[in-house]
Each structure stands twice: as C-alpha cells, then as structure tokens.
Amino acid sequence: MQETPPSGQWHPVVIEARRRAAGRDNYFVSSSTPVLTPAQIAGLRELVDARHEAAGVEGYGFDASNAHAPAQRRTKVRWLTIGEHRWVYDVIWEQANQANRLFGFELVPFHDTIQLARYDAEDQGFFRWHADTIPADMSRKISIVVPLCDSTEYEGGALEFNENGAIRCPPQRAGAPIMFPSWLLHRVTPVTRGRRYSLVA
C-alpha cells in the first residue's frame, strides 16, 4: 500500500476562476482526479472494517451529557496515526496546499489526526449539520473529505454544504478529494443502502 498515488490536477487557470467565484458560486473545491489508487482505497477500507469505534463529535455544538438530545452522528471511525500511516498524511497535505491557493489561509502542519469513517445502512449512518471549527477555536482551517467508494455503492449518504441557505452537493468520486473552509456548515445524510466510506482530515 506504499505505492505512489497519482497527483490531483489543480490547474492554475481553474483555481483562479474558482477564486473569483468563491462566495457567489460555491466555497468548496473538488479534484477531478483521484489522489489514491484503487489498491490504497481498498487497504484503507479494510483498516476501518477490521477495527473501528463509534464516532464522537468533540463538543462542537453538541452536549453529550444531554441524554434527551438527538444523536448528532452515527458513524464508525478509525484513527490513522502519522507514525503508522505517514504516506496518507503526505498525500493529504499536498492536496491541502494546492486547495489553499484558493482559500489563502496561513497553513501549519496537521493539527488533528486523520480519520477513516464508515456509514452503514443497517443503522442509517449519518452526521447532522455541523462545522469543523468554532469561532473560539479557529485552529482548523481546511477540511478534507476523500470518498473511499463511488456513490453507486450506496444510497443516501450525500455530503451536503449549506452556503448561506443554499444547499449544494458535490459529486463524490472514489479517491477524489473535496476541500472546504472548516467553518462551512455541512452534513452527511442517512445511508439507506450499502456502506459509505470516507477519509476525513
């Protein structure tokens, strides 16, 4: 699984067009080219299938002590440490830097651990509306989702963005990253058939 993945295509002309459109068209960018090979994708899926835990939400807009509150997330996850999976961090960091030509943040190395996620139809896996950062903690700048399966493998499971009230849903292609500012509201709708796999950074 250490093979070199293909590089994503982020042509400067496309990036500049999206920079001008940001705020009027959409805030997210998605690569047209996978950055993970089929073998790498299969290996990552096997990792989360072999061992996982129920996902938490780290306090971002959700009070876990309130037993009557509706569940915020129903996802199985596995964490990838940089020591064991350095190649994954290298791939994602390269993509983050390319996407940042649009966003223009001052980036520092990874703040969080990369996560593999699995949403199962058997328990209607989902993640309600949320942002990946809050005003009191803006250390997170760019969020990255890399689908680890094609959308034909499941039903439901749409990644949706709320951009000032407009709901947008980018195409989800196996291995092709979707990147957005961490403050952007987004959700994953319930999976009703199959399994949806993704990598989240």
C-alpha positions as CSV (number, residue, x, y, z in Angstrom):
1,M,0.0,0.0,0.0
2,Q,3.1,2.3,-0.2
3,E,2.8,2.8,-3.9
4,T,2.9,6.4,-5.1
5,P,-0.6,7.8,-5.8
6,P,-1.4,9.9,-8.8
7,S,-1.3,13.7,-8.3
8,G,-4.5,15.7,-8.4
9,Q,-4.9,18.2,-11.2
10,W,-5.4,21.7,-9.9
11,H,-4.7,23.8,-13.0
12,P,-3.8,27.5,-12.1
13,V,-6.5,28.8,-14.5
14,V,-9.2,26.7,-12.8
15,I,-8.0,27.7,-9.4
16,E,-8.1,31.4,-10.3
17,A,-11.6,31.0,-11.8
18,R,-12.8,29.4,-8.6
19,R,-11.2,32.1,-6.5
20,R,-13.3,34.7,-8.3
21,A,-16.4,32.6,-8.0
22,A,-16.0,31.8,-4.3
23,G,-18.8,33.3,-2.3
24,R,-21.0,33.5,-5.4
25,D,-20.8,30.0,-6.8
26,N,-19.5,27.7,-4.1
27,Y,-17.0,27.7,-1.3
28,F,-15.7,24.1,-1.8
29,V,-13.4,22.7,-4.4
30,S,-13.2,19.1,-5.6
31,S,-10.5,17.4,-7.6
32,S,-11.4,15.8,-10.9
33,T,-8.6,13.3,-10.4
34,P,-8.3,10.6,-7.7
35,V,-5.3,11.1,-5.4
36,L,-5.5,7.5,-4.1
37,T,-5.1,4.3,-6.2
38,P,-7.7,1.6,-6.1
39,A,-5.3,-0.6,-4.0
40,Q,-4.8,2.2,-1.5
41,I,-8.5,2.8,-1.3
42,A,-9.2,-1.0,-0.7
43,G,-6.5,-1.0,2.0
44,L,-8.0,1.9,3.9
45,R,-11.4,0.4,3.8
46,E,-10.0,-2.9,5.2
47,L,-8.5,-0.9,8.1
48,V,-11.8,0.6,9.2
49,D,-13.6,-2.7,8.6
50,A,-11.1,-4.6,10.8
51,R,-11.2,-2.2,13.8
52,H,-13.4,0.8,14.5
53,E,-15.3,2.6,17.2
54,A,-18.4,4.8,17.5
55,A,-17.6,8.4,16.5
56,G,-17.8,11.3,18.9
57,V,-18.2,15.0,18.0
58,E,-15.6,16.6,20.3
59,G,-18.1,19.1,21.7
60,Y,-18.6,21.1,18.5
61,G,-22.2,22.3,19.0
62,F,-23.3,19.1,20.8
63,D,-23.8,18.3,24.5
64,A,-23.1,14.6,25.0
65,S,-24.3,14.9,28.6
66,N,-27.9,15.6,27.5
67,A,-29.4,12.1,27.1
68,H,-32.5,13.5,25.5
69,A,-30.7,15.4,22.7
70,P,-31.0,13.7,19.3
71,A,-27.8,11.9,18.1
72,Q,-25.5,14.2,16.2
73,R,-23.6,11.5,14.4
74,R,-23.9,7.7,13.8
75,T,-20.6,6.7,12.2
76,K,-17.9,4.1,12.7
77,V,-14.4,5.5,12.7
78,R,-10.7,4.6,12.9
79,W,-7.9,7.0,13.5
80,L,-4.7,6.9,11.4
81,T,-1.6,8.0,13.3
82,I,1.1,9.8,11.4
83,G,3.7,7.3,12.6
84,E,2.0,4.3,11.1
85,H,0.4,6.0,8.0
86,R,2.8,8.8,7.0
87,W,2.1,8.3,3.3
88,V,-1.6,9.2,3.9
89,Y,-0.6,12.4,5.6
90,D,1.8,13.3,2.8
91,V,-0.9,12.8,0.2
92,I,-3.5,14.9,2.1
93,W,-1.0,17.6,3.0
94,E,-0.1,18.1,-0.7
95,Q,-3.8,18.4,-1.6
96,A,-4.4,20.9,1.2
97,N,-1.7,23.1,0.0
98,Q,-3.0,23.1,-3.6
99,A,-6.5,23.9,-2.4
100,N,-5.1,26.7,-0.3
101,R,-4.2,28.6,-3.4
102,L,-8.0,29.3,-3.4
103,F,-8.6,29.8,0.3
104,G,-5.5,31.7,1.2
105,F,-5.0,30.6,4.8
106,E,-1.7,30.6,6.6
107,L,-1.2,26.8,7.0
108,V,0.8,24.9,9.5
109,P,1.3,21.1,9.7
110,F,-1.6,18.9,10.7
111,H,-3.4,19.8,13.9
112,D,-5.7,16.7,14.0
113,T,-5.4,13.0,13.4
114,I,-6.8,11.7,10.1
115,Q,-9.9,9.7,10.4
116,L,-11.4,6.9,8.4
117,A,-15.2,6.8,8.6
118,R,-17.9,4.2,7.7
119,Y,-21.6,4.9,7.4
120,D,-23.7,1.8,7.4
121,A,-27.3,1.4,6.1
122,E,-28.1,-1.1,8.8
123,D,-28.1,1.8,11.4
124,Q,-28.8,4.6,8.9
125,G,-25.3,6.2,9.5
126,F,-25.4,10.0,9.3
127,F,-23.8,13.2,10.5
128,R,-26.1,16.2,11.2
129,W,-25.4,19.8,10.2
130,H,-22.1,20.9,11.8
131,A,-19.0,22.9,11.2
132,D,-15.5,21.6,11.9
133,T,-14.4,24.6,13.8
134,I,-16.0,27.3,16.0
135,P,-15.2,31.0,16.5
136,A,-13.5,30.3,19.8
137,D,-11.1,27.9,18.2
138,M,-10.1,28.7,14.6
139,S,-7.0,26.4,14.5
140,R,-8.8,24.3,11.9
141,K,-8.7,26.0,8.5
142,I,-9.3,23.5,5.7
143,S,-11.4,20.3,6.0
144,I,-10.8,17.5,3.5
145,V,-13.1,14.6,2.6
146,V,-11.8,11.9,0.3
147,P,-14.6,9.4,-0.6
148,L,-13.3,5.8,-0.4
149,C,-16.1,4.4,-2.6
150,D,-18.2,5.5,-5.6
151,S,-21.7,6.8,-4.9
152,T,-23.1,3.8,-6.8
153,E,-22.2,1.6,-3.9
154,Y,-24.8,3.1,-1.5
155,E,-27.9,5.2,-1.4
156,G,-28.4,8.3,0.7
157,G,-25.1,9.4,2.3
158,A,-24.9,12.7,0.4
159,L,-22.3,15.2,1.5
160,E,-24.2,18.5,1.6
161,F,-23.0,22.0,2.2
162,N,-25.1,24.9,3.5
163,E,-23.8,28.1,1.8
164,N,-25.8,30.9,3.2
165,G,-29.0,28.9,2.9
166,A,-28.2,27.3,-0.5
167,I,-27.7,23.5,-0.2
168,R,-25.0,22.2,-2.5
169,C,-23.9,18.6,-3.1
170,P,-20.6,17.9,-4.8
171,P,-20.1,14.7,-6.8
172,Q,-18.4,12.0,-4.7
173,R,-15.8,10.0,-6.6
174,A,-13.6,7.3,-5.1
175,G,-10.2,8.8,-4.2
176,A,-11.0,12.4,-5.4
177,P,-10.8,14.9,-2.5
178,I,-13.4,17.5,-1.7
179,M,-12.0,20.5,0.3
180,F,-13.7,23.4,2.0
181,P,-13.1,26.0,4.8
182,S,-13.6,24.4,8.2
183,W,-16.3,26.9,9.2
184,L,-18.6,25.9,6.3
185,L,-21.8,24.0,7.5
186,H,-22.1,20.5,6.1
187,R,-23.7,17.2,6.8
188,V,-23.9,13.6,5.6
189,T,-27.5,12.4,5.0
190,P,-28.5,9.0,6.3
191,V,-27.3,6.0,4.3
192,T,-30.2,3.8,3.3
193,R,-28.4,1.1,1.3
194,G,-24.9,-0.2,1.3
195,R,-21.9,1.4,3.0
196,R,-20.3,4.8,2.5
197,Y,-16.6,5.0,3.3
198,S,-14.5,8.2,3.5
199,L,-11.3,9.7,4.8
200,V,-11.6,12.9,6.8
201,A,-8.8,15.4,7.6
